[in-house]
Amino acid sequence: VPAQAGTNAAEVTFAVTFSEPVLGLGPANFALDATGGQAKAVILEVLPTGIDWKLQGAADVWTVRVQTDTEDGLLSLDLAHNLTTIHDSGSNTLQGPLTDGQSYDVDRTPPTVSALEPATGTDEVPLAPPLVVTFSEPVFAGVGNVTVLNATDESVFETIPVSGGAV
């Protein structure tokens, strides 16, 4: 969680799946592999979510909640420490480490408008030119409207719904 690899979420959740239920897993078993501003991300909790009824506290799926940092960077989760504490019902210890799980591209920098066409203040613009906005990074249409204002008196010239295909 979230489902996509790119996010600006304050928290991300990793699901760590084992081939069978295991015991002995905790925050100390994990290491955050982070670049850029995500070097300050913190593991909040490690919880069993796929409980095995025969072995109390064991699970084949564990949820790891991570608080992301306020800056951009890549974030992934490694299972790399104290692996001998993790074992199955037969006391077989985990063979590892695991360093190839999902990663998140945490993007906390909002996009900015880098260019408008026609440019603000342009004279003698054709009556129906395409209006082009160039952003500092790729953006996706959400919901709502684009409102075009009359520069002379700030009145609404046109309102264009984002979901109508014109944007």
N, CA, C and O of each residue as an XYZ file, in Angstrom:
668
protein
N       0.884     -1.156      0.000
C       0.000      0.000      0.000
C       0.921      1.204      0.000
O       1.813      1.242      0.848
N       0.793      2.154     -0.839
C      -0.147      2.242     -1.947
C       0.181      1.247     -3.058
O       1.267      0.670     -3.094
N      -0.785      1.058     -3.970
C      -0.646      0.031     -4.999
C       0.404      0.378     -6.045
O       1.012     -0.527     -6.617
N       0.633      1.643     -6.308
C       1.597      2.039     -7.329
C       2.955      2.325     -6.693
O       3.040      2.629     -5.503
N       3.994      2.227     -7.480
C       5.353      2.412     -6.974
C       5.680      3.867     -6.712
O       6.542      4.153     -5.881
N       5.025      4.794     -7.388
C       5.241      6.216     -7.147
C       4.216      6.727     -6.150
O       3.021      6.480     -6.306
N       4.677      7.441     -5.122
C       3.754      7.904     -4.086
C       4.284      9.158     -3.407
O       5.480      9.447     -3.443
N       3.375      9.889     -2.792
C       3.768     10.979     -1.901
C       3.203     10.720     -0.507
O       3.076     11.645      0.295
N       2.864      9.465     -0.219
C       2.237      9.090      1.042
C       3.165      9.279      2.237
O       4.377      9.087      2.141
N       2.571      9.657      3.354
C       3.328      9.802      4.597
C       3.720      8.450      5.171
O       4.681      8.346      5.934
N       2.967      7.406      4.800
C       3.284      6.037      5.217
C       3.120      5.093      4.039
O       2.245      5.282      3.194
N       3.966      4.080      3.993
C       3.800      2.995      3.031
C       3.792      1.694      3.817
O       4.360      1.612      4.906
N       3.145      0.676      3.258
C       3.053     -0.621      3.916
C       3.592     -1.691      2.984
O       3.199     -1.782      1.821
N       4.488     -2.488      3.510
C       5.042     -3.615      2.770
C       4.395     -4.889      3.288
O       4.199     -5.030      4.496
N       4.060     -5.814      2.405
C       3.594     -7.145      2.784
C       4.732     -8.112      2.496
O       5.139     -8.279      1.346
N       5.240     -8.745      3.540
C       6.352     -9.692      3.410
C       5.755    -11.095      3.497
O       5.201    -11.480      4.527
N       5.874    -11.856      2.407
C       5.243    -13.166      2.316
C       6.299    -14.269      2.369
O       7.290    -14.233      1.640
N       6.070    -15.243      3.240
C       6.960    -16.381      3.400
C       6.304    -17.623      2.807
O       5.098    -17.627      2.562
N       7.081    -18.671      2.574
C       6.546    -19.914      2.006
C       5.714    -20.698      3.015
O       4.952    -21.588      2.634
N       5.854    -20.375      4.291
C       5.079    -21.003      5.354
C       5.065    -20.059      6.553
O       5.854    -19.115      6.587
N       4.191    -20.284      7.541
C       4.151    -19.411      8.709
C       5.477    -19.424      9.465
O       6.117    -20.464      9.614
N       5.874    -18.239      9.939
C       7.120    -18.103     10.703
C       6.852    -17.312     11.976
O       5.875    -16.570     12.077
N       7.741    -17.489     12.936
C       7.754    -16.771     14.211
C       9.053    -16.000     14.335
O       9.996    -16.225     13.576
N       9.097    -15.082     15.304
C      10.347    -14.415     15.647
C      10.686    -13.194     14.821
O      11.829    -12.736     14.826
N       9.708    -12.666     14.113
C       9.957    -11.526     13.229
C       9.617    -10.224     13.949
O       8.589    -10.139     14.621
N      10.466     -9.218     13.814
C      10.217     -7.916     14.430
C      10.945     -6.821     13.678
O      11.653     -7.103     12.712
N      10.782     -5.562     14.107
C      11.419     -4.430     13.425
C      12.935     -4.561     13.296
O      13.517     -4.091     12.318
N      13.573     -5.193     14.273
C      15.035     -5.318     14.242
C      15.531     -6.216     13.118
O      16.715     -6.180     12.781
N      14.646     -7.023     12.531
C      15.042     -7.912     11.437
C      15.144     -7.181     10.105
O      15.749     -7.692      9.164
N      14.563     -6.000     10.018
C      14.477     -5.280      8.753
C      15.447     -4.115      8.686
O      15.836     -3.538      9.702
N      15.823     -3.790      7.464
C      16.623     -2.593      7.191
C      15.946     -1.848      6.050
O      15.530     -2.459      5.066
N      15.837     -0.549      6.176
C      15.302      0.258      5.087
C      16.439      0.599      4.151
O      17.475      1.111      4.574
N      16.244      0.316      2.891
C      17.214      0.645      1.856
C      16.678      1.917      1.196
O      15.718      1.871      0.428
N      17.308      3.047      1.503
C      16.754      4.327      1.082
C      17.806      5.190      0.415
O      18.989      5.137      0.751
N      17.339      5.999     -0.554
C      18.212      6.963     -1.208
C      17.602      8.341     -1.054
O      16.415      8.484     -0.757
N      18.427      9.349     -1.259
C      17.938     10.723     -1.199
C      17.352     11.056      0.154
O      17.879     10.657      1.193
N      16.244     11.799      0.131
C      15.616     12.254      1.351
C      14.929     11.163      2.141
O      14.480     11.422      3.258
N      14.826      9.959      1.617
C      14.166      8.873      2.343
C      15.088      8.180      3.338
O      14.678      7.225      3.998
N      16.324      8.646      3.454
C      17.266      8.041      4.394
C      16.778      8.162      5.838
O      17.259      7.441      6.712
N      15.836      9.056      6.097
C      15.311      9.251      7.453
C      13.983      8.519      7.675
O      13.343      8.723      8.706
N      13.558      7.681      6.740
C      12.322      6.914      6.913
C      12.469      5.971      8.108
O      13.580      5.564      8.451
N      11.340      5.623      8.742
C      11.369      4.852      9.980
C      10.342      3.710      9.919
O       9.216      3.908      9.464
N      10.739      2.521     10.378
C       9.797      1.408     10.513
C       8.933      1.672     11.743
O       9.449      1.848     12.846
N       7.612      1.700     11.545
C       6.686      1.960     12.643
C       6.256      0.689     13.363
O       6.200      0.657     14.592
N       5.946     -0.376     12.589
C       5.520     -1.621     13.221
C       5.622     -2.783     12.249
O       5.596     -2.613     11.031
N       5.738     -3.972     12.832
C       5.763     -5.228     12.083
C       4.694     -6.113     12.711
O       4.772     -6.449     13.893
N       3.674     -6.497     11.899
C       2.553     -7.264     12.425
C       2.276     -8.514     11.593
O       2.353     -8.467     10.365
N       1.953     -9.639     12.252
C       1.515    -10.812     11.493
C       0.102    -10.562     10.964
O      -0.783    -10.163     11.722
N      -0.112    -10.793      9.671
C      -1.450    -10.567      9.102
C      -2.028    -11.833      8.483
O      -3.222    -11.873      8.187
N      -1.235    -12.843      8.285
C      -1.729    -14.124      7.771
C      -1.553    -15.169      8.853
O      -0.688    -16.037      8.738
N      -2.348    -15.103      9.891
C      -2.172    -15.939     11.085
C      -2.306    -17.434     10.759
O      -3.168    -17.848      9.984
N      -1.427    -18.223     11.378
C      -1.517    -19.681     11.309
C      -2.133    -20.145     12.631
O      -1.584    -19.867     13.697
N      -3.250    -20.839     12.573
C      -3.978    -21.209     13.782
C      -3.262    -22.253     14.623
O      -3.577    -22.397     15.804
N      -2.324    -22.975     14.064
C      -1.630    -24.032     14.811
C      -0.489    -23.486     15.667
O      -0.109    -24.105     16.661
N       0.050    -22.344     15.293
C       1.229    -21.815     15.958
C       0.955    -20.348     16.285
O       1.135    -19.479     15.432
N       0.527    -20.071     17.496
C       0.105    -18.730     17.872
C       1.214    -17.704     17.634
O       2.350    -17.883     18.074
N       0.860    -16.623     16.926
C       1.816    -15.567     16.634
C       2.576    -15.768     15.339
O       3.309    -14.876     14.911
N       2.416    -16.923     14.706
C       3.104    -17.177     13.440
C       2.236    -16.679     12.295
O       1.018    -16.563     12.432
N       2.862    -16.389     11.183
C       2.114    -15.971     10.002
C       2.968    -16.199      8.771
O       4.198    -16.181      8.827
N       2.279    -16.417      7.650
C       3.011    -16.521      6.387
C       3.098    -15.154      5.703
O       3.907    -14.969      4.794
N       2.270    -14.198      6.134
C       2.329    -12.832      5.621
C       2.478    -11.877      6.803
O       1.719    -11.946      7.770
N       3.450    -10.999      6.714
C       3.692     -9.987      7.750
C       3.589     -8.607      7.110
O       4.054     -8.395      5.990
N       2.977     -7.677      7.829
C       2.825     -6.307      7.360
C       3.852     -5.427      8.063
O       3.993     -5.460      9.285
N       4.571     -4.634      7.258
C       5.570     -3.718      7.806
C       5.167     -2.301      7.400
O       5.202     -1.948      6.221
N       4.782     -1.490      8.399
C       4.403     -0.088      8.147
C       5.623      0.801      8.310
O       6.365      0.691      9.286
N       5.820      1.693      7.326
C       6.986      2.567      7.313
C       6.529      4.014      7.154
O       5.723      4.331      6.279
N       7.050      4.878      8.008
C       6.795      6.315      7.879
C       7.843      6.886      6.937
O       9.040      6.792      7.206
N       7.397      7.480      5.828
C       8.334      8.062      4.872
C       8.812      9.414      5.380
O       8.200     10.011      6.266
N       9.899      9.882      4.814
C      10.428     11.193      5.171
C       9.775     12.250      4.283
O       9.045     11.911      3.352
N      10.028     13.495      4.559
C       9.371     14.601      3.850
C      10.050     14.975      2.544
O       9.595     15.898      1.868
N      11.112     14.298      2.170
C      11.844     14.625      0.948
C      11.745     13.490     -0.067
O      11.300     12.392      0.267
N      12.158     13.754     -1.302
C      12.117     12.767     -2.387
C      13.193     11.701     -2.202
O      14.248     11.957     -1.621
N      12.906     10.497     -2.708
C      13.895      9.438     -2.691
C      13.258      8.081     -2.921
O      12.033      7.959     -2.966
N      14.091      7.064     -3.068
C      13.630      5.688     -3.240
C      13.662      4.980     -1.891
O      14.522      5.244     -1.050
N      12.699      4.069     -1.706
C      12.592      3.379     -0.428
C      12.218      1.923     -0.669
O      11.226      1.636     -1.338
N      13.006      1.010     -0.129
C      12.661     -0.410     -0.178
C      12.995     -1.030      1.176
O      13.639     -0.409      2.021
N      12.546     -2.261      1.359
C      12.678     -2.942      2.644
C      13.494     -4.214      2.443
O      13.197     -5.022      1.562
N      14.513     -4.380      3.258
C      15.346     -5.584      3.223
C      15.146     -6.377      4.506
O      15.015     -5.795      5.583
N      15.124     -7.680      4.400
C      15.104     -8.572      5.555
C      16.535     -9.052      5.718
O      16.963     -9.982      5.034
N      17.284     -8.415      6.630
C      18.727     -8.613      6.603
C      19.388     -8.840      7.965
O      20.565     -9.195      8.014
N      18.667     -8.645      9.066
C      19.313     -8.711     10.387
C      18.716     -9.818     11.253
O      17.523    -10.109     11.165
N      19.558    -10.436     12.092
C      19.121    -11.406     13.097
C      18.215    -12.487     12.500
O      17.182    -12.820     13.082
N      18.589    -13.025     11.366
C      17.734    -13.989     10.680
C      17.564    -15.287     11.459
O      16.596    -16.013     11.229
N      18.473    -15.596     12.370
C      18.365    -16.835     13.147
C      17.217    -16.782     14.148
O      16.836    -17.820     14.691
N      16.652    -15.598     14.408
C      15.492    -15.499     15.306
C      14.197    -15.863     14.588
O      13.181    -16.088     15.245
N      14.207    -15.926     13.261
C      13.010    -16.212     12.471
C      13.002    -17.703     12.147
O      13.952    -18.224     11.563
N      11.909    -18.393     12.536
C      11.865    -19.848     12.324
C      10.438    -20.322     12.083
O       9.474    -19.620     12.388
N      10.323    -21.526     11.531
C       9.011    -22.138     11.291
C       8.646    -23.032     12.472
O       9.358    -23.050     13.477
N       7.551    -23.769     12.362
C       7.076    -24.618     13.464
C       8.039    -25.756     13.779
O       7.983    -26.321     14.871
N       8.915    -26.102     12.853
C       9.915    -27.149     13.080
C      11.239    -26.604     13.564
O      12.235    -27.327     13.588
N      11.268    -25.324     13.954
C      12.473    -24.632     14.426
C      13.542    -24.482     13.351
O      14.715    -24.291     13.669
N      13.150    -24.566     12.082
C      14.084    -24.320     10.988
C      14.218    -22.815     10.812
O      13.223    -22.109     10.647
N      15.468    -22.324     10.849
C      15.683    -20.879     10.746
C      15.651    -20.422      9.288
O      15.944    -21.179      8.363
N      15.288    -19.173      9.129
C      15.171    -18.569      7.803
C      16.532    -18.482      7.133
O      17.529    -18.117      7.756
N      16.552    -18.822      5.860
C      17.758    -18.651      5.054
C      17.620    -17.314      4.322
O      16.571    -17.051      3.734
N      18.605    -16.503      4.343
C      18.463    -15.168      3.743
C      19.817    -14.566      3.498
O      20.808    -15.295      3.471
N      19.899    -13.321      3.325
C      18.885    -12.274      3.483
C      17.995    -12.128      2.237
O      18.222    -12.772      1.213
N      16.979    -11.267      2.356
C      16.097    -10.933      1.244
C      16.268     -9.444      0.964
O      15.988     -8.602      1.818
N      16.730     -9.133     -0.243
C      16.995     -7.725     -0.575
C      16.391     -7.315     -1.906
O      16.798     -6.299     -2.469
N      15.432     -8.072     -2.429
C      14.915     -7.760     -3.763
C      13.405     -7.555     -3.786
O      12.744     -7.931     -4.754
N      12.857     -6.964     -2.734
C      11.419     -6.731     -2.678
C      11.013     -5.461     -3.399
O      11.824     -4.807     -4.054
N       9.742     -5.131     -3.262
C       9.176     -3.927     -3.885
C       9.851     -2.670     -3.358
O      10.297     -2.623     -2.212
N       9.920     -1.657     -4.208
C      10.419     -0.361     -3.751
C       9.423      0.725     -4.142
O       8.619      0.555     -5.059
N       9.494      1.827     -3.434
C       8.645      2.978     -3.686
C       9.506      4.160     -4.088
O      10.586      4.379     -3.539
N       9.011      4.917     -5.056
C       9.619      6.185     -5.439
C       8.802      7.260     -4.742
O       7.724      7.627     -5.210
N       9.312      7.763     -3.628
C       8.587      8.749     -2.837
C       8.890     10.131     -3.412
O      10.031     10.591     -3.393
N       7.854     10.774     -3.918
C       7.983     12.082     -4.567
C       7.177     13.091     -3.764
O       5.951     13.126     -3.860
N       7.857     13.908     -2.976
C       7.197     14.897     -2.139
C       7.276     16.305     -2.730
O       6.763     17.249     -2.129
N       7.908     16.464     -3.897
C       8.037     17.781     -4.516
C       6.861     18.020     -5.454
O       6.708     17.299     -6.439
N       6.019     19.029     -5.166
C       4.883     19.276     -6.063
C       5.354     19.838     -7.402
O       6.369     20.531     -7.466
N       4.610     19.537     -8.477
C       4.991     20.084     -9.786
C       4.749     21.594     -9.824
O       3.937     22.138     -9.076
N       5.477     22.237    -10.711
C       5.278     23.673    -10.939
C       5.001     23.880    -12.423
O       5.342     23.035    -13.251
N       4.389     24.997    -12.747
C       4.163     25.368    -14.144
C       5.452     25.995    -14.659
O       5.931     26.986    -14.108
N       6.010     25.416    -15.716
C       7.251     25.955    -16.261
C       7.018     26.786    -17.525
O       7.880     27.579    -17.902
N       5.869     26.618    -18.183
C       5.579     27.425    -19.379
C       4.090     27.409    -19.679
O       3.396     26.431    -19.400
N       3.611     28.504    -20.251
C       2.234     28.624    -20.733
C       2.273     29.018    -22.199
O       3.081     29.858    -22.595
N       1.404     28.416    -23.013
C       1.276     28.801    -24.424
C      -0.196     29.031    -24.718
O      -1.005     28.133    -24.484
N      -0.569     30.177    -25.212
C       0.266     31.351    -25.403
C       0.720     31.911    -24.060
O       0.028     31.763    -23.053
N       1.876     32.549    -24.048
C       2.466     33.085    -22.826
C       1.596     34.203    -22.269
O       0.909     34.907    -23.009
N       1.641     34.350    -20.959
C       0.908     35.430    -20.307
C       1.340     36.762    -20.903
O       2.532     37.033    -21.053
N       0.352     37.590    -21.241
C       0.631     38.912    -21.799
C       0.796     38.938    -23.303
O       1.061     40.002    -23.864
N       0.650     37.799    -23.984
C       0.790     37.748    -25.431
C      -0.366     38.500    -26.090
O      -1.525     38.304    -25.725
N      -0.050     39.360    -27.062
C      -1.064     40.112    -27.809
C      -1.414     39.394    -29.097
O      -0.643     38.574    -29.595
N      -2.581     39.708    -29.630
C      -3.057     39.230    -30.924
C      -3.005     37.705    -31.057
O      -2.485     37.161    -32.031
N      -3.553     37.047    -30.061
C      -3.634     35.589    -30.067
C      -4.851     35.190    -30.890
O      -5.910     35.794    -30.723
N      -4.747     34.198    -31.770
C      -5.924     33.740    -32.526
C      -7.077     33.406    -31.575
O      -6.864     33.108    -30.400
N      -8.286     33.460    -32.103
C      -9.478     33.311    -31.292
C      -9.574     31.967    -30.573
O     -10.059     31.932    -29.442
N      -9.146     30.887    -31.159
C      -9.274     29.567    -30.524
C      -7.963     28.790    -30.549
O      -7.920     27.685    -31.090
N      -6.898     29.339    -29.980
C      -5.639     28.579    -29.976
C      -5.697     27.486    -28.913
O      -6.432     27.613    -27.934
N      -4.936     26.426    -29.096
C      -4.848     25.455    -28.000
C      -4.103     26.110    -26.839
O      -3.112     26.811    -27.041
N      -4.581     25.878    -25.646
C      -3.898     26.365    -24.449
C      -3.021     25.230    -23.941
O      -3.507     24.133    -23.667
N      -1.730     25.499    -23.818
C      -0.782     24.458    -23.424
C      -0.086     24.884    -22.139
O       0.468     25.980    -22.050
N      -0.122     24.001    -21.146
C       0.583     24.218    -19.890
C       1.664     23.158    -19.796
O       1.373     21.966    -19.900
N       2.907     23.573    -19.601
C       4.025     22.637    -19.438
C       4.419     22.641    -17.967
O       4.661     23.694    -17.378
N       4.480     21.433    -17.379
C       4.823     21.297    -15.968
C       6.275     20.851    -15.808
O       6.900     20.377    -16.757
N       6.789     21.009    -14.618
C       8.166     20.639    -14.303
C       8.389     19.133    -14.260
O       9.532     18.675    -14.260
N       7.306     18.360    -14.224
C       7.387     16.905    -14.197
C       6.074     16.352    -14.740
O       5.100     17.097    -14.852
N       6.022     15.070    -15.078
C       4.750     14.504    -15.558
C       3.662     14.647    -14.496
O       3.917     14.458    -13.307
N       2.453     14.981    -14.933
C       1.305     15.097    -14.045
C       0.152     14.286    -14.623
O       0.160     13.938    -15.804
N      -0.820     13.991    -13.803
C      -1.987     13.222    -14.217
C      -3.237     14.033    -13.928
O      -3.330     14.697    -12.896
N      -4.187     13.978    -14.831
C      -5.444     14.685    -14.635
C      -6.190     14.068    -13.466
O      -6.293     12.847    -13.348
N      -6.701     14.920    -12.618
C      -7.498     14.466    -11.486
C      -8.951     14.813    -11.721
O      -9.508     14.497    -12.773
N      -9.555     15.449    -10.767
C     -10.937     15.889    -10.877
C     -10.972     17.398    -10.722
O     -10.032     18.004    -10.208
N     -12.061     17.994    -11.172
C     -12.216     19.436    -11.023
C     -12.220     20.130    -12.366
O     -12.533     19.529    -13.394
N     -11.870     21.404    -12.345
C     -11.920     22.244    -13.540
C     -10.648     23.057    -13.706
O      -9.942     23.352    -12.742
N     -10.378     23.408    -14.949
C      -9.361     24.410    -15.260
C     -10.141     25.692    -15.527
O     -11.028     25.717    -16.379
N      -9.814     26.744    -14.810
C     -10.524     28.013    -14.973
C      -9.621     29.000    -15.682
O      -8.526     29.303    -15.207
N     -10.086     29.512    -16.838
C      -9.347     30.503    -17.608
C      -9.911     31.873    -17.234
O     -11.107     32.130    -17.376
N      -9.020     32.750    -16.751
C      -9.449     34.068    -16.307
C      -9.113     35.136    -17.331
O      -8.132     35.017    -18.065
N      -9.930     36.180    -17.380
C      -9.660     37.368    -18.180
C      -8.639     38.184    -17.404
O      -8.911     38.616    -16.284
N      -7.461     38.400    -17.993
C      -6.383     39.098    -17.297
C      -6.725     40.546    -16.980
O      -6.145     41.130    -16.065
N      -7.653     41.131    -17.718
C      -7.998     42.535    -17.509
C      -8.745     42.741    -16.202
O      -8.394     43.619    -15.414
N      -9.773     41.938    -15.970
C     -10.601     42.156    -14.779
C     -10.729     40.928    -13.877
O     -11.521     40.939    -12.935
N      -9.958     39.868    -14.153
C      -9.959     38.627    -13.368
C     -11.301     37.901    -13.392
O     -11.548     37.040    -12.548
N     -12.170     38.234    -14.344
C     -13.428     37.516    -14.470
C     -13.170     36.168    -15.135
O     -12.163     35.987    -15.819
N     -14.091     35.218    -14.926
C     -13.958     33.885    -15.511
C     -14.288     33.969    -16.993
O     -15.395     34.352    -17.373
N     -13.304     33.601    -17.837
C     -13.501     33.588    -19.278
C     -14.108     32.252    -19.712
O     -15.035     32.208    -20.520
N     -13.553     31.145    -19.147
C     -14.052     29.824    -19.480
C     -13.677     28.853    -18.375
O     -12.626     28.984    -17.748
N     -14.552     27.869    -18.141
C     -14.286     26.787    -17.198
C     -14.298     25.483    -17.985
O     -15.275     25.155    -18.657
N     -13.186     24.742    -17.889
C     -13.032     23.506    -18.670
C     -12.949     22.343    -17.689
O     -12.032     22.293    -16.869
N     -13.910     21.390    -17.761
C     -13.820     20.228    -16.843
C     -12.620     19.351    -17.196
O     -12.379     19.044    -18.364
N     -11.875     18.954    -16.170
C     -10.695     18.114    -16.363
C     -11.098     16.754    -16.941
O     -10.380     16.205    -17.777
N     -12.222     16.214    -16.511
C     -12.631     14.878    -16.933
C     -13.283     14.837    -18.303
O     -13.637     13.756    -18.772
N     -13.454     15.969    -18.959
C     -14.160     16.001    -20.240
C     -13.323     15.662    -21.450
O     -13.855     15.650    -22.561
N     -12.043     15.386    -21.295
C     -11.207     15.000    -22.416
C     -10.515     16.181    -23.086
O      -9.619     15.980    -23.906
N     -10.914     17.413    -22.753
C     -10.275     18.578    -23.357
C      -8.952     18.903    -22.672
O      -8.140     19.657    -23.210
N      -8.734     18.342    -21.494
C      -7.506     18.609    -20.754
C      -6.618     17.389    -20.843
O      -5.519     17.384    -20.288
